């Protein structure tokens, strides 16, 4: 398993989702992507994108206006 990090802090939607999609395309099933963001819209948008594309949200947390979402890449 490989874990990558995507820094999308300071970006407004839809850019964090677009960057997440681009990063996931470079990963293999079973790999994880940790997304760091500050736009509260990602708390809805990234899990929705994962559902549509068959990936799994492992964790999601917000601390001091910084959001961390960990995605597991699944076969699509």
PDB file with one MODEL, atoms N, CA, C and O in Angstrom:
MODEL        1
ATOM      1  N   UNK A   1       0.840  -1.186   0.000  1.00  0.00           N
ATOM      2  CA  UNK A   1       0.000   0.000   0.000  1.00  0.00           C
ATOM      3  C   UNK A   1       0.881   1.244   0.000  1.00  0.00           C
ATOM      4  O   UNK A   1       1.868   1.332   0.731  1.00  0.00           O
ATOM      5  N   UNK A   2       0.509   2.171  -0.814  1.00  0.00           N
ATOM      6  CA  UNK A   2       1.221   3.433  -0.962  1.00  0.00           C
ATOM      7  C   UNK A   2       0.304   4.548  -0.459  1.00  0.00           C
ATOM      8  O   UNK A   2      -0.894   4.536  -0.744  1.00  0.00           O
ATOM      9  N   UNK A   3       0.851   5.509   0.286  1.00  0.00           N
ATOM     10  CA  UNK A   3       0.030   6.644   0.704  1.00  0.00           C
ATOM     11  C   UNK A   3       0.662   7.930   0.187  1.00  0.00           C
ATOM     12  O   UNK A   3       1.837   8.204   0.426  1.00  0.00           O
ATOM     13  N   UNK A   4      -0.141   8.709  -0.524  1.00  0.00           N
ATOM     14  CA  UNK A   4       0.283   9.991  -1.060  1.00  0.00           C
ATOM     15  C   UNK A   4      -0.483  11.100  -0.358  1.00  0.00           C
ATOM     16  O   UNK A   4      -1.537  10.868   0.234  1.00  0.00           O
ATOM     17  N   UNK A   5       0.059  12.303  -0.433  1.00  0.00           N
ATOM     18  CA  UNK A   5      -0.612  13.448   0.174  1.00  0.00           C
ATOM     19  C   UNK A   5      -0.852  14.507  -0.902  1.00  0.00           C
ATOM     20  O   UNK A   5       0.013  14.783  -1.732  1.00  0.00           O
ATOM     21  N   UNK A   6      -2.045  15.088  -0.863  1.00  0.00           N
ATOM     22  CA  UNK A   6      -2.416  16.167  -1.776  1.00  0.00           C
ATOM     23  C   UNK A   6      -2.718  17.400  -0.943  1.00  0.00           C
ATOM     24  O   UNK A   6      -3.607  17.377  -0.093  1.00  0.00           O
ATOM     25  N   UNK A   7      -1.986  18.470  -1.183  1.00  0.00           N
ATOM     26  CA  UNK A   7      -2.204  19.721  -0.459  1.00  0.00           C
ATOM     27  C   UNK A   7      -3.100  20.628  -1.302  1.00  0.00           C
ATOM     28  O   UNK A   7      -2.650  21.250  -2.264  1.00  0.00           O
ATOM     29  N   UNK A   8      -4.376  20.688  -0.919  1.00  0.00           N
ATOM     30  CA  UNK A   8      -5.340  21.539  -1.623  1.00  0.00           C
ATOM     31  C   UNK A   8      -5.768  22.705  -0.737  1.00  0.00           C
ATOM     32  O   UNK A   8      -6.816  23.310  -0.964  1.00  0.00           O
ATOM     33  N   UNK A   9      -4.960  23.018   0.269  1.00  0.00           N
ATOM     34  CA  UNK A   9      -5.293  24.130   1.165  1.00  0.00           C
ATOM     35  C   UNK A   9      -5.256  25.440   0.389  1.00  0.00           C
ATOM     36  O   UNK A   9      -4.364  25.682  -0.425  1.00  0.00           O
ATOM     37  N   UNK A  10      -6.257  26.279   0.668  1.00  0.00           N
ATOM     38  CA  UNK A  10      -6.342  27.574   0.004  1.00  0.00           C
ATOM     39  C   UNK A  10      -7.090  27.540  -1.320  1.00  0.00           C
ATOM     40  O   UNK A  10      -7.373  28.588  -1.900  1.00  0.00           O
ATOM     41  N   UNK A  11      -7.413  26.348  -1.803  1.00  0.00           N
ATOM     42  CA  UNK A  11      -8.151  26.229  -3.061  1.00  0.00           C
ATOM     43  C   UNK A  11      -9.643  26.140  -2.779  1.00  0.00           C
ATOM     44  O   UNK A  11     -10.060  25.551  -1.782  1.00  0.00           O
ATOM     45  N   UNK A  12     -10.437  26.724  -3.653  1.00  0.00           N
ATOM     46  CA  UNK A  12     -11.893  26.668  -3.530  1.00  0.00           C
ATOM     47  C   UNK A  12     -12.447  25.646  -4.513  1.00  0.00           C
ATOM     48  O   UNK A  12     -11.871  25.407  -5.574  1.00  0.00           O
ATOM     49  N   UNK A  13     -13.576  25.048  -4.141  1.00  0.00           N
ATOM     50  CA  UNK A  13     -14.226  24.072  -5.019  1.00  0.00           C
ATOM     51  C   UNK A  13     -14.567  24.753  -6.338  1.00  0.00           C
ATOM     52  O   UNK A  13     -15.016  25.899  -6.357  1.00  0.00           O
ATOM     53  N   UNK A  14     -14.351  24.043  -7.436  1.00  0.00           N
ATOM     54  CA  UNK A  14     -14.159  22.597  -7.535  1.00  0.00           C
ATOM     55  C   UNK A  14     -12.703  22.149  -7.570  1.00  0.00           C
ATOM     56  O   UNK A  14     -12.450  20.962  -7.775  1.00  0.00           O
ATOM     57  N   UNK A  15     -11.740  23.040  -7.380  1.00  0.00           N
ATOM     58  CA  UNK A  15     -10.330  22.672  -7.554  1.00  0.00           C
ATOM     59  C   UNK A  15      -9.867  21.521  -6.652  1.00  0.00           C
ATOM     60  O   UNK A  15      -9.151  20.648  -7.143  1.00  0.00           O
ATOM     61  N   UNK A  16     -10.232  21.466  -5.358  1.00  0.00           N
ATOM     62  CA  UNK A  16      -9.789  20.313  -4.564  1.00  0.00           C
ATOM     63  C   UNK A  16     -10.285  18.977  -5.133  1.00  0.00           C
ATOM     64  O   UNK A  16      -9.564  17.980  -5.088  1.00  0.00           O
ATOM     65  N   UNK A  17     -11.501  18.954  -5.662  1.00  0.00           N
ATOM     66  CA  UNK A  17     -12.041  17.717  -6.240  1.00  0.00           C
ATOM     67  C   UNK A  17     -11.307  17.380  -7.537  1.00  0.00           C
ATOM     68  O   UNK A  17     -10.980  16.217  -7.775  1.00  0.00           O
ATOM     69  N   UNK A  18     -11.048  18.366  -8.363  1.00  0.00           N
ATOM     70  CA  UNK A  18     -10.322  18.137  -9.621  1.00  0.00           C
ATOM     71  C   UNK A  18      -8.919  17.625  -9.330  1.00  0.00           C
ATOM     72  O   UNK A  18      -8.458  16.679  -9.969  1.00  0.00           O
ATOM     73  N   UNK A  19      -8.238  18.240  -8.373  1.00  0.00           N
ATOM     74  CA  UNK A  19      -6.889  17.791  -8.017  1.00  0.00           C
ATOM     75  C   UNK A  19      -6.920  16.391  -7.400  1.00  0.00           C
ATOM     76  O   UNK A  19      -6.011  15.592  -7.623  1.00  0.00           O
ATOM     77  N   UNK A  20      -7.974  16.096  -6.621  1.00  0.00           N
ATOM     78  CA  UNK A  20      -8.129  14.751  -6.058  1.00  0.00           C
ATOM     79  C   UNK A  20      -8.285  13.734  -7.181  1.00  0.00           C
ATOM     80  O   UNK A  20      -7.641  12.685  -7.165  1.00  0.00           O
ATOM     81  N   UNK A  21      -9.133  14.040  -8.148  1.00  0.00           N
ATOM     82  CA  UNK A  21      -9.341  13.130  -9.275  1.00  0.00           C
ATOM     83  C   UNK A  21      -8.034  12.882 -10.022  1.00  0.00           C
ATOM     84  O   UNK A  21      -7.718  11.739 -10.350  1.00  0.00           O
ATOM     85  N   UNK A  22      -7.280  13.928 -10.292  1.00  0.00           N
ATOM     86  CA  UNK A  22      -6.008  13.785 -11.001  1.00  0.00           C
ATOM     87  C   UNK A  22      -5.022  12.941 -10.204  1.00  0.00           C
ATOM     88  O   UNK A  22      -4.312  12.114 -10.777  1.00  0.00           O
ATOM     89  N   UNK A  23      -4.970  13.141  -8.889  1.00  0.00           N
ATOM     90  CA  UNK A  23      -4.045  12.380  -8.047  1.00  0.00           C
ATOM     91  C   UNK A  23      -4.441  10.911  -7.984  1.00  0.00           C
ATOM     92  O   UNK A  23      -3.581  10.034  -8.063  1.00  0.00           O
ATOM     93  N   UNK A  24      -5.740  10.633  -7.843  1.00  0.00           N
ATOM     94  CA  UNK A  24      -6.216   9.245  -7.756  1.00  0.00           C
ATOM     95  C   UNK A  24      -5.892   8.488  -9.044  1.00  0.00           C
ATOM     96  O   UNK A  24      -5.594   7.295  -8.994  1.00  0.00           O
ATOM     97  N   UNK A  25      -5.944   9.152 -10.180  1.00  0.00           N
ATOM     98  CA  UNK A  25      -5.644   8.498 -11.458  1.00  0.00           C
ATOM     99  C   UNK A  25      -4.204   7.990 -11.517  1.00  0.00           C
ATOM    100  O   UNK A  25      -3.896   7.103 -12.312  1.00  0.00           O
ATOM    101  N   UNK A  26      -3.323   8.540 -10.687  1.00  0.00           N
ATOM    102  CA  UNK A  26      -1.924   8.129 -10.665  1.00  0.00           C
ATOM    103  C   UNK A  26      -1.664   6.991  -9.676  1.00  0.00           C
ATOM    104  O   UNK A  26      -0.547   6.478  -9.600  1.00  0.00           O
ATOM    105  N   UNK A  27      -2.692   6.594  -8.917  1.00  0.00           N
ATOM    106  CA  UNK A  27      -2.528   5.592  -7.867  1.00  0.00           C
ATOM    107  C   UNK A  27      -3.127   4.256  -8.283  1.00  0.00           C
ATOM    108  O   UNK A  27      -3.896   4.168  -9.241  1.00  0.00           O
ATOM    109  N   UNK A  28      -2.754   3.216  -7.537  1.00  0.00           N
ATOM    110  CA  UNK A  28      -3.237   1.863  -7.778  1.00  0.00           C
ATOM    111  C   UNK A  28      -4.297   1.499  -6.748  1.00  0.00           C
ATOM    112  O   UNK A  28      -4.323   2.084  -5.666  1.00  0.00           O
ATOM    113  N   UNK A  29      -5.178   0.539  -7.062  1.00  0.00           N
ATOM    114  CA  UNK A  29      -6.147   0.075  -6.063  1.00  0.00           C
ATOM    115  C   UNK A  29      -5.440  -0.360  -4.781  1.00  0.00           C
ATOM    116  O   UNK A  29      -4.428  -1.059  -4.824  1.00  0.00           O
ATOM    117  N   UNK A  30      -5.983   0.058  -3.653  1.00  0.00           N
ATOM    118  CA  UNK A  30      -5.382  -0.225  -2.349  1.00  0.00           C
ATOM    119  C   UNK A  30      -4.532   0.918  -1.826  1.00  0.00           C
ATOM    120  O   UNK A  30      -4.283   1.007  -0.624  1.00  0.00           O
ATOM    121  N   UNK A  31      -4.083   1.798  -2.720  1.00  0.00           N
ATOM    122  CA  UNK A  31      -3.320   2.972  -2.295  1.00  0.00           C
ATOM    123  C   UNK A  31      -4.255   3.955  -1.593  1.00  0.00           C
ATOM    124  O   UNK A  31      -5.473   3.909  -1.766  1.00  0.00           O
ATOM    125  N   UNK A  32      -3.662   4.839  -0.803  1.00  0.00           N
ATOM    126  CA  UNK A  32      -4.444   5.851  -0.104  1.00  0.00           C
ATOM    127  C   UNK A  32      -3.955   7.244  -0.479  1.00  0.00           C
ATOM    128  O   UNK A  32      -2.771   7.465  -0.737  1.00  0.00           O
ATOM    129  N   UNK A  33      -4.901   8.172  -0.501  1.00  0.00           N
ATOM    130  CA  UNK A  33      -4.599   9.576  -0.763  1.00  0.00           C
ATOM    131  C   UNK A  33      -5.113  10.391   0.408  1.00  0.00           C
ATOM    132  O   UNK A  33      -6.295  10.341   0.746  1.00  0.00           O
ATOM    133  N   UNK A  34      -4.210  11.144   1.025  1.00  0.00           N
ATOM    134  CA  UNK A  34      -4.587  12.048   2.113  1.00  0.00           C
ATOM    135  C   UNK A  34      -4.726  13.445   1.509  1.00  0.00           C
ATOM    136  O   UNK A  34      -3.761  14.013   0.997  1.00  0.00           O
ATOM    137  N   UNK A  35      -5.944  13.988   1.578  1.00  0.00           N
ATOM    138  CA  UNK A  35      -6.233  15.309   1.012  1.00  0.00           C
ATOM    139  C   UNK A  35      -6.304  16.319   2.149  1.00  0.00           C
ATOM    140  O   UNK A  35      -7.076  16.144   3.092  1.00  0.00           O
ATOM    141  N   UNK A  36      -5.499  17.375   2.060  1.00  0.00           N
ATOM    142  CA  UNK A  36      -5.537  18.483   3.016  1.00  0.00           C
ATOM    143  C   UNK A  36      -6.233  19.650   2.326  1.00  0.00           C
ATOM    144  O   UNK A  36      -5.863  20.029   1.214  1.00  0.00           O
ATOM    145  N   UNK A  37      -7.236  20.216   2.980  1.00  0.00           N
ATOM    146  CA  UNK A  37      -7.999  21.301   2.361  1.00  0.00           C
ATOM    147  C   UNK A  37      -8.491  22.272   3.423  1.00  0.00           C
ATOM    148  O   UNK A  37      -8.526  21.953   4.612  1.00  0.00           O
ATOM    149  N   UNK A  38      -8.869  23.463   2.971  1.00  0.00           N
ATOM    150  CA  UNK A  38      -9.444  24.462   3.872  1.00  0.00           C
ATOM    151  C   UNK A  38     -10.859  24.855   3.460  1.00  0.00           C
ATOM    152  O   UNK A  38     -11.558  25.516   4.227  1.00  0.00           O
ATOM    153  N   UNK A  39     -11.292  24.463   2.270  1.00  0.00           N
ATOM    154  CA  UNK A  39     -12.648  24.776   1.808  1.00  0.00           C
ATOM    155  C   UNK A  39     -13.626  23.779   2.433  1.00  0.00           C
ATOM    156  O   UNK A  39     -13.534  22.583   2.157  1.00  0.00           O
ATOM    157  N   UNK A  40     -14.562  24.246   3.271  1.00  0.00           N
ATOM    158  CA  UNK A  40     -15.485  23.316   3.927  1.00  0.00           C
ATOM    159  C   UNK A  40     -16.356  22.530   2.950  1.00  0.00           C
ATOM    160  O   UNK A  40     -16.938  21.514   3.332  1.00  0.00           O
ATOM    161  N   UNK A  41     -16.457  22.972   1.714  1.00  0.00           N
ATOM    162  CA  UNK A  41     -17.226  22.241   0.713  1.00  0.00           C
ATOM    163  C   UNK A  41     -16.690  20.850   0.432  1.00  0.00           C
ATOM    164  O   UNK A  41     -17.431  19.979  -0.026  1.00  0.00           O
ATOM    165  N   UNK A  42     -15.390  20.630   0.705  1.00  0.00           N
ATOM    166  CA  UNK A  42     -14.820  19.304   0.434  1.00  0.00           C
ATOM    167  C   UNK A  42     -15.416  18.231   1.338  1.00  0.00           C
ATOM    168  O   UNK A  42     -15.395  17.051   0.991  1.00  0.00           O
ATOM    169  N   UNK A  43     -15.947  18.628   2.497  1.00  0.00           N
ATOM    170  CA  UNK A  43     -16.541  17.642   3.409  1.00  0.00           C
ATOM    171  C   UNK A  43     -17.735  16.942   2.766  1.00  0.00           C
ATOM    172  O   UNK A  43     -18.056  15.811   3.129  1.00  0.00           O
ATOM    173  N   UNK A  44     -18.386  17.595   1.828  1.00  0.00           N
ATOM    174  CA  UNK A  44     -19.475  16.980   1.070  1.00  0.00           C
ATOM    175  C   UNK A  44     -18.999  16.519  -0.308  1.00  0.00           C
ATOM    176  O   UNK A  44     -19.321  15.415  -0.746  1.00  0.00           O
ATOM    177  N   UNK A  45     -18.231  17.370  -0.982  1.00  0.00           N
ATOM    178  CA  UNK A  45     -17.899  17.124  -2.386  1.00  0.00           C
ATOM    179  C   UNK A  45     -16.984  15.925  -2.598  1.00  0.00           C
ATOM    180  O   UNK A  45     -17.218  15.138  -3.515  1.00  0.00           O
ATOM    181  N   UNK A  46     -15.954  15.764  -1.781  1.00  0.00           N
ATOM    182  CA  UNK A  46     -15.030  14.646  -1.987  1.00  0.00           C
ATOM    183  C   UNK A  46     -15.697  13.306  -1.660  1.00  0.00           C
ATOM    184  O   UNK A  46     -15.553  12.372  -2.448  1.00  0.00           O
ATOM    185  N   UNK A  47     -16.423  13.160  -0.533  1.00  0.00           N
ATOM    186  CA  UNK A  47     -17.143  11.890  -0.328  1.00  0.00           C
ATOM    187  C   UNK A  47     -18.148  11.593  -1.452  1.00  0.00           C
ATOM    188  O   UNK A  47     -18.301  10.438  -1.850  1.00  0.00           O
ATOM    189  N   UNK A  48     -18.830  12.618  -1.963  1.00  0.00           N
ATOM    190  CA  UNK A  48     -19.770  12.409  -3.072  1.00  0.00           C
ATOM    191  C   UNK A  48     -19.020  11.942  -4.318  1.00  0.00           C
ATOM    192  O   UNK A  48     -19.482  11.039  -5.015  1.00  0.00           O
ATOM    193  N   UNK A  49     -17.879  12.543  -4.600  1.00  0.00           N
ATOM    194  CA  UNK A  49     -17.064  12.135  -5.741  1.00  0.00           C
ATOM    195  C   UNK A  49     -16.605  10.685  -5.567  1.00  0.00           C
ATOM    196  O   UNK A  49     -16.609   9.911  -6.525  1.00  0.00           O
ATOM    197  N   UNK A  50     -16.211  10.321  -4.347  1.00  0.00           N
ATOM    198  CA  UNK A  50     -15.780   8.939  -4.078  1.00  0.00           C
ATOM    199  C   UNK A  50     -16.917   7.950  -4.333  1.00  0.00           C
ATOM    200  O   UNK A  50     -16.702   6.907  -4.950  1.00  0.00           O
ATOM    201  N   UNK A  51     -18.120   8.269  -3.865  1.00  0.00           N
ATOM    202  CA  UNK A  51     -19.270   7.374  -4.083  1.00  0.00           C
ATOM    203  C   UNK A  51     -19.524   7.168  -5.576  1.00  0.00           C
ATOM    204  O   UNK A  51     -19.736   6.040  -6.020  1.00  0.00           O
ATOM    205  N   UNK A  52     -19.504   8.240  -6.338  1.00  0.00           N
ATOM    206  CA  UNK A  52     -19.770   8.164  -7.775  1.00  0.00           C
ATOM    207  C   UNK A  52     -18.687   7.360  -8.492  1.00  0.00           C
ATOM    208  O   UNK A  52     -18.973   6.659  -9.463  1.00  0.00           O
ATOM    209  N   UNK A  53     -17.445   7.461  -8.017  1.00  0.00           N
ATOM    210  CA  UNK A  53     -16.318   6.838  -8.710  1.00  0.00           C
ATOM    211  C   UNK A  53     -15.848   5.531  -8.080  1.00  0.00           C
ATOM    212  O   UNK A  53     -14.866   4.946  -8.537  1.00  0.00           O
ATOM    213  N   UNK A  54     -16.531   5.070  -7.044  1.00  0.00           N
ATOM    214  CA  UNK A  54     -16.234   3.757  -6.477  1.00  0.00           C
ATOM    215  C   UNK A  54     -15.044   3.702  -5.540  1.00  0.00           C
ATOM    216  O   UNK A  54     -14.471   2.632  -5.336  1.00  0.00           O
ATOM    217  N   UNK A  55     -14.661   4.836  -4.963  1.00  0.00           N
ATOM    218  CA  UNK A  55     -13.562   4.856  -3.999  1.00  0.00           C
ATOM    219  C   UNK A  55     -14.130   4.972  -2.592  1.00  0.00           C
ATOM    220  O   UNK A  55     -15.318   5.246  -2.423  1.00  0.00           O
ATOM    221  N   UNK A  56     -13.291   4.767  -1.584  1.00  0.00           N
ATOM    222  CA  UNK A  56     -13.768   4.709  -0.201  1.00  0.00           C
ATOM    223  C   UNK A  56     -13.120   5.807   0.640  1.00  0.00           C
ATOM    224  O   UNK A  56     -11.904   5.998   0.597  1.00  0.00           O
ATOM    225  N   UNK A  57     -13.942   6.526   1.406  1.00  0.00           N
ATOM    226  CA  UNK A  57     -13.417   7.501   2.364  1.00  0.00           C
ATOM    227  C   UNK A  57     -13.089   6.739   3.645  1.00  0.00           C
ATOM    228  O   UNK A  57     -13.976   6.165   4.276  1.00  0.00           O
ATOM    229  N   UNK A  58     -11.815   6.735   4.024  1.00  0.00           N
ATOM    230  CA  UNK A  58     -11.354   6.037   5.226  1.00  0.00           C
ATOM    231  C   UNK A  58     -11.575   6.900   6.459  1.00  0.00           C
ATOM    232  O   UNK A  58     -12.017   6.409   7.498  1.00  0.00           O
ATOM    233  N   UNK A  59     -11.267   8.184   6.343  1.00  0.00           N
ATOM    234  CA  UNK A  59     -11.467   9.095   7.473  1.00  0.00           C
ATOM    235  C   UNK A  59     -11.655  10.515   6.957  1.00  0.00           C
ATOM    236  O   UNK A  59     -11.235  10.867   5.854  1.00  0.00           O
ATOM    237  N   UNK A  60     -12.300  11.309   7.793  1.00  0.00           N
ATOM    238  CA  UNK A  60     -12.555  12.708   7.468  1.00  0.00           C
ATOM    239  C   UNK A  60     -12.592  13.470   8.782  1.00  0.00           C
ATOM    240  O   UNK A  60     -13.353  13.126   9.686  1.00  0.00           O
ATOM    241  N   UNK A  61     -11.766  14.510   8.884  1.00  0.00           N
ATOM    242  CA  UNK A  61     -11.773  15.295  10.116  1.00  0.00           C
ATOM    243  C   UNK A  61     -11.471  16.754   9.818  1.00  0.00           C
ATOM    244  O   UNK A  61     -10.806  17.088   8.837  1.00  0.00           O
ATOM    245  N   UNK A  62     -11.978  17.607  10.689  1.00  0.00           N
ATOM    246  CA  UNK A  62     -11.738  19.043  10.581  1.00  0.00           C
ATOM    247  C   UNK A  62     -11.154  19.516  11.900  1.00  0.00           C
ATOM    248  O   UNK A  62     -11.715  19.257  12.964  1.00  0.00           O
ATOM    249  N   UNK A  63     -10.024  20.210  11.826  1.00  0.00           N
ATOM    250  CA  UNK A  63      -9.361  20.712  13.019  1.00  0.00           C
ATOM    251  C   UNK A  63      -8.823  22.103  12.709  1.00  0.00           C
ATOM    252  O   UNK A  63      -7.992  22.266  11.815  1.00  0.00           O
ATOM    253  N   UNK A  64      -9.289  23.092  13.438  1.00  0.00           N
ATOM    254  CA  UNK A  64      -8.834  24.476  13.239  1.00  0.00           C
ATOM    255  C   UNK A  64      -8.941  24.919  11.779  1.00  0.00           C
ATOM    256  O   UNK A  64      -7.998  25.481  11.221  1.00  0.00           O
ATOM    257  N   UNK A  65     -10.090  24.663  11.172  1.00  0.00           N
ATOM    258  CA  UNK A  65     -10.390  25.053   9.790  1.00  0.00           C
ATOM    259  C   UNK A  65      -9.540  24.334   8.750  1.00  0.00           C
ATOM    260  O   UNK A  65      -9.562  24.706   7.577  1.00  0.00           O
ATOM    261  N   UNK A  66      -8.786  23.305   9.158  1.00  0.00           N
ATOM    262  CA  UNK A  66      -8.060  22.486   8.192  1.00  0.00           C
ATOM    263  C   UNK A  66      -8.723  21.118   8.144  1.00  0.00           C
ATOM    264  O   UNK A  66      -8.945  20.488   9.178  1.00  0.00           O
ATOM    265  N   UNK A  67      -9.031  20.675   6.962  1.00  0.00           N
ATOM    266  CA  UNK A  67      -9.756  19.429   6.752  1.00  0.00           C
ATOM    267  C   UNK A  67      -8.791  18.395   6.192  1.00  0.00           C
ATOM    268  O   UNK A  67      -8.010  18.680   5.284  1.00  0.00           O
ATOM    269  N   UNK A  68      -8.857  17.188   6.747  1.00  0.00           N
ATOM    270  CA  UNK A  68      -8.067  16.066   6.257  1.00  0.00           C
ATOM    271  C   UNK A  68      -9.022  14.937   5.899  1.00  0.00           C
ATOM    272  O   UNK A  68      -9.810  14.493   6.733  1.00  0.00           O
ATOM    273  N   UNK A  69      -8.948  14.482   4.670  1.00  0.00           N
ATOM    274  CA  UNK A  69      -9.763  13.364   4.200  1.00  0.00           C
ATOM    275  C   UNK A  69      -8.814  12.315   3.627  1.00  0.00           C
ATOM    276  O   UNK A  69      -7.968  12.623   2.788  1.00  0.00           O
ATOM    277  N   UNK A  70      -8.961  11.075   4.088  1.00  0.00           N
ATOM    278  CA  UNK A  70      -8.152   9.977   3.565  1.00  0.00           C
ATOM    279  C   UNK A  70      -9.054   9.099   2.705  1.00  0.00           C
ATOM    280  O   UNK A  70     -10.111   8.644   3.142  1.00  0.00           O
ATOM    281  N   UNK A  71      -8.610   8.874   1.477  1.00  0.00           N
ATOM    282  CA  UNK A  71      -9.354   8.091   0.491  1.00  0.00           C
ATOM    283  C   UNK A  71      -8.572   6.824   0.188  1.00  0.00           C
ATOM    284  O   UNK A  71      -7.354   6.862   0.019  1.00  0.00           O
ATOM    285  N   UNK A  72      -9.283   5.694   0.119  1.00  0.00           N
ATOM    286  CA  UNK A  72      -8.680   4.463  -0.393  1.00  0.00           C
ATOM    287  C   UNK A  72      -9.123   4.298  -1.840  1.00  0.00           C
ATOM    288  O   UNK A  72     -10.313   4.337  -2.154  1.00  0.00           O
ATOM    289  N   UNK A  73      -8.143   4.114  -2.708  1.00  0.00           N
ATOM    290  CA  UNK A  73      -8.426   3.936  -4.126  1.00  0.00           C
ATOM    291  C   UNK A  73      -8.917   2.507  -4.338  1.00  0.00           C
ATOM    292  O   UNK A  73      -8.277   1.551  -3.900  1.00  0.00           O
ATOM    293  N   UNK A  74     -10.051   2.370  -5.009  1.00  0.00           N
ATOM    294  CA  UNK A  74     -10.631   1.061  -5.304  1.00  0.00           C
ATOM    295  C   UNK A  74     -10.649   0.854  -6.817  1.00  0.00           C
ATOM    296  O   UNK A  74     -10.466   1.800  -7.582  1.00  0.00           O
ATOM    297  N   UNK A  75     -10.871  -0.383  -7.239  1.00  0.00           N
ATOM    298  CA  UNK A  75     -11.025  -0.672  -8.673  1.00  0.00           C
ATOM    299  C   UNK A  75     -12.191   0.141  -9.204  1.00  0.00           C
ATOM    300  O   UNK A  75     -13.237   0.231  -8.562  1.00  0.00           O
ATOM    301  N   UNK A  76     -12.015   0.721 -10.356  1.00  0.00           N
ATOM    302  CA  UNK A  76     -13.151   1.469 -10.914  1.00  0.00           C
ATOM    303  C   UNK A  76     -13.467   1.015 -12.316  1.00  0.00           C
ATOM    304  O   UNK A  76     -14.392   1.535 -12.939  1.00  0.00           O
TER     305      UNK A  76
ENDMDL
END
